[in-house]
Amino acid sequence: MRLSADQLPAALAKNVAGMYLVSGDEPLLVGEAADAVRAAARAAGYADRTVFFIDRSFAWDELRHASQSMSLFAERRLFELRMPSGKPDKGADQLAQLAARPPPDIVCLIVTDKLDKKASDAPWVRAVEKHGIWVPVWPVATAALPGWLHARAKLLKAEIEPAAAQLIVDRVEGNLLAAKQELEKLCLLANGKPINADLVLRSVGDSARYDVFQLAEAAAAGDGARALRVLLGLKSEGVEPTLILWALVRELRGMWQARERDRLRSSDRGSGWNLAATPAPRALSRIRKLPLARLLVQAGHTDRVIKGLAAGDAWSALTGLTGSLAGALQAPTESGRVLA
């Protein structure tokens, strides 16, 4: 059975299955789902917990022997497999067998990172989905974060005003753990009153979790304000300009290839595909309007500025390129100078 993280508590309240797979790349939500399984197992008498860290050197016989032996301390046991790669390799058949025929005294919890399409179709994952419970955890979209905060506040028996929720979203920039911590702090400060924008402004720091891919995606989508805000955050966090430029060029390559495939009516990805991003729908909708050739020339000039081969400031050049890609500035024809 495949369940969302929101459906998991109700399923656990009915009964505890023999195997659970929790996958995703949002640490807070993955951790909460795994905690829910641990708590339900403990309440059902699975008091003896053994943790296995799965990597390429893991001896799968260790898990087999443990599952076939009786516990010395408790009748019921929880086996927790932490497998970041999502690829059990030689242990795939063993996991499929455990899912299909779980020992009566064992609950198995597998915690792993996000599974791509190929990994999701693996026989051992299908076995867990058929005989146990798979909980794929997805990040909360930026547009859904205010609603997520309202739901969290309700669980804390608090009320948060829409403007206050949006302020928190703007400050934490997708970092759910920071959002959760800030909300808990604000609930204490509000002392039973609704959390308003003024309280947020006075108490919430800038806990944004920025990365170069957020910058490139926002710029390609035409969200200039967010792209420049992320660029400022990257600068404050000491991210190397070279890495930022790489992400922007990667996005530009992807948009260029998408436009060429559309023009040639071809599905061929080309020899440089591995160096390019796959444009998001909002980026694809802008491809025909963007001067991609001039943007790539501007990226080349920015590269020379960063390397000290051309006059100028690296961060000013990156700001110009980001603004040009987002459509907030006009891409120059030859030099790296930005035209308003």
HELIX and SHEET records of a PDB file:
HELIX    1   1 LEU A    8  LYS A   14  1                                   7    
HELIX    2   2 PRO A   27  ALA A   43  1                                  17    
HELIX    3   3 TRP A   60  GLN A   68  1                                   9    
HELIX    4   4 ASP A   89  GLY A   91  5                                   3    
HELIX    5   5 ALA A   92  ALA A  100  1                                   9    
HELIX    6   6 LYS A  117  SER A  120  1                                   4    
HELIX    7   7 PRO A  123  HIS A  131  1                                   9    
HELIX    8   8 THR A  142  ALA A  144  5                                   3    
HELIX    9   9 LEU A  145  LEU A  155  1                                  11    
HELIX   10  10 PRO A  162  VAL A  172  1                                  11    
HELIX   11  11 LEU A  176  ALA A  190  1                                  15    
HELIX   12  12 ALA A  197  SER A  203  1                                   7    
HELIX   13  13 VAL A  212  ALA A  220  1                                   9    
HELIX   14  14 GLY A  224  SER A  236  1                                  13    
HELIX   15  15 PRO A  241  LEU A  264  1                                  24    
HELIX   16  16 TRP A  273  LEU A  275  5                                   3    
HELIX   17  17 PRO A  281  LEU A  284  1                                   4    
HELIX   18  18 ILE A  287  LYS A  289  5                                   3    
HELIX   19  19 LEU A  292  ILE A  306  1                                  15    
HELIX   20  20 ALA A  314  ALA A  326  1                                  13    
SHEET    1   A 5 ASP A  48  PHE A  53  0                                        
SHEET    2   A 5 ARG A  77  MET A  83  1                                        
SHEET    3   A 5 ILE A 106  THR A 112  1                                        
SHEET    4   A 5 MET A  19  SER A  23  1                                        
SHEET    5   A 5 ILE A 133  PRO A 136  1                                        
END                                                                             
